[in-house]
Amino acid sequence: MSTSVTSLTLEHLRDPLGLGIARPRLSWITETTTPNWTQSAYEIEARGEVVLVESPDSVLVEWPFVPLESRERITVGVRVAGPTGAWTDWTRTDVEAALLRTDDWSAAFVSPGDGSLLRREFEVRPGLRSARLYATALGVYEAELNGSVIGDHVLAPGWTSYQQRLRYQTFDVTALLTEGPNCLGATVGDGWYRGRLGFEGKRAHYGDRTAFLAQLELAYQDGTVERVVTDGSWTASAGPLLSSDLYDGEHHDARLEQPGWSAPSFEDRGWEKAEAVDHDLATLFATVSPPVRRTGILTPVATTVSSSGATILDFGQNLVGHLRITVRGAAGEKVVLRHAEVLQDGELCTAPLRTAQATDSYVLGSAEAETWEPRFTFHGFRYAELTGPVEDAVAVVCHTDFERTGWFSCSDPLVERLHENVVWSMRGNFLDVPTDCPQRDERLGWTGDLQAFAPTASFLYDTSGFLASWLADLAVEQTEDGVVPFIVPNVMGPPTAAAAWGDAAVTVPWTAYQRYGDRDLLERQFPSMRAWVDKQRSLAGESLLWDTGFQFGDWLDPTAPGDRTDLAKTYPEIVATAYFAHSAELVGRAADVLGRQQEREEYLALAAKVRDAFRDEYVTPSGRLLSDSQTAYALALRFGLLPDEGARRHAGQRLADLVRGGGYKIATGFVGTPLLCDALTDVGATEIAYRLLLQRDCPSWLYQVESGATTIWERWNSLLPDGTVNPSSMTSFNHYAFGAIADWLHRVVAGLAPAAPGYRKLRLAPRPGRGLSSASARLRTPYGLASCAWRVEDGTLTVEAVVPANTFADLDLPGRETETLGSGTHRRSVSFAGSSEPSGPLSLDSTMREVSDRPEAQQIINDAIVAWRPEVAELIAAGSSATISAATTVREALGVLRNNELLAEIEARFAAL
């Protein structure tokens, strides 16, 4: 039997160079072939000191030494003992602190003015031991040393709430320096700081001058340290970068390039003195989340020529990034690159871009082959139109460079493609901030989208540091009286409170705590969480019903007419009050975790009172809701808003009937969709949830897949059934919110869920359903790889599960008592009749509920109605039978036909089933 410590990390960073925390927490994974292994103790070593702790903890363990000093580099080691007391070998990693105090900085921001290039030459003495560059920008930057680009970051330093929090990066540049003359340079672009942001076309939300900040520290063998910093000695110039904008694209004229500009031999005649820019250095912080990087290359799967004569490349996948082109022609020739997510009539369909130009251009500098890619823009596209002398083009995929942690597979290729679409939508929309869409004149950090998707995101990728950084921005953007902006960072002016969107202040940190076990994050965000619920309380007033003011409601409910996305079936006050109760409950539970007993009692009591107010106003004694909609019942069931088990059963039955009556099609928007399948499963209607999942008619998840989607759409019908693009002014083909269904796939279909924060304990509870014969999920938890896989064959359900070392799992299989498992690999088989198709005779006296549970019977009725009234075919396709009570008999429901021959034909066809 072998046991070893692996994946020793500090905080949430894979690379602990430039750590901005003086007392970083440690995490490690233990890999062992010993079943039921648990940790009894650990030792941590640093600076020649060893600390022994008898504890099973191995995730985000407190730093046991004196704090790190700025720039300090040490080696940290960990070893652990198992249940027998036997110790593993030491596992070690290096950690280096960043600049931890504001007075560590001696650099000042300098601006290239109307240009984009900055440079400074300096000397390196003999005996250089190491060199570190600390850098950031007001705008976006790419730094160079002696003609070589530093690092592999894209659009650094990213987007934060600049006035309060400005991220900086740390680079080891030792290998790029030589003894003697050297040169440090930077290209600076507008980025989020000065570029166009938002629907109104505004620019320069944060400032009208871009600027660069750099501090290069040279450490010598003799113990001396020299600094090269941005200051008045730097020079600036224009360059080949004519303009760069996140929405409109980048324009580059290679004839204006200045070869060797970042090398020491360059003569900067004509360059001007860089301009000083004031910015508070106290806003600087070292990054806690991964940078944006180039994460993949896609080659075209097809090339066509449009009717206008342009070459169009199809990359086979809706992606986010830019093109890398190789060109050959005459100096001065121009290449134009346009981007779009879809084609219409063989041409780029740019209407969904709204005012975003999404166009890059490159002017050739010579007759030689040249390779170029934009560096300060990104586009959401599957198709690219090229004009000019392009010899080759590939798509460069860019997004925050997370570590992939979660995977799902099943027996249905369409569901697998749906899951892959969710992954690609996350990749495209997690580009430094969690955006709504990556292609049009928006690309903003909508809070409502993330609160719906955070559970899915935290399974697919390690988003721990990413969420921590974004939530810090949310907290500083929150108003003094607790209002949370619709978007973070906020560029939309004074914010207005809205339910489900503002509730991200509570639900996202709670989700992060559940998935990563980060108690400190909960502690940091608790004032923000509490402030939001206090704001809800003030808006609801004495009635505790939040029924005034603006609300998004169940945004993009597919039953809402046209562009009136606000006219959802579910009343906005039901959504708002439900979320008020839910967030108050979560704040109370968070207070309990943090040992804040007074707040625990206060907010749990508040949640109980809001639930009572909700029931009194919106729920009948039997469990019927004022808004008789899928979303209303999903909210009531998932947020515990019903008075007793009888009301829950009645509400669950009504929810199931609404789904049946709607033809098993989605009738929920951003609020209801993440809750719907879980609500059905909770009330024992798992089969109905499966019918929703596997539905292929619009609106449904698989309608998108069968329509050729490779990412999740913003609207259920972004592409209409006739193949045309939805003409709404708000149509995107890459919008992750409805991809929240993947969380249900992971936890319920595959059966892999946390039973304790950070997956210290797992819940393995697969729920097979009709239409799938197998499913599996794998997750790299903070304790190691966990998995749950099942298959149904010949009346037997077989489950195979892997439980990581130092954890436990509750195995909950249908028809079997829950079993607690230790770490290791486990296999169980149980008899499983499954959910076979309902059978038995149907007649005109059968209920519509019985008919709806049998697709072939429902089709018989639909055919009969269409034969009677062809003009209602579209209403049937849209699920208009939702207006018919599920308890109504077929005879009663079809009495309107008044056609005995047709009724007799239906009964005969029923008998033949």
Disulfide bonds with the S-S distance in Angstrom:
none
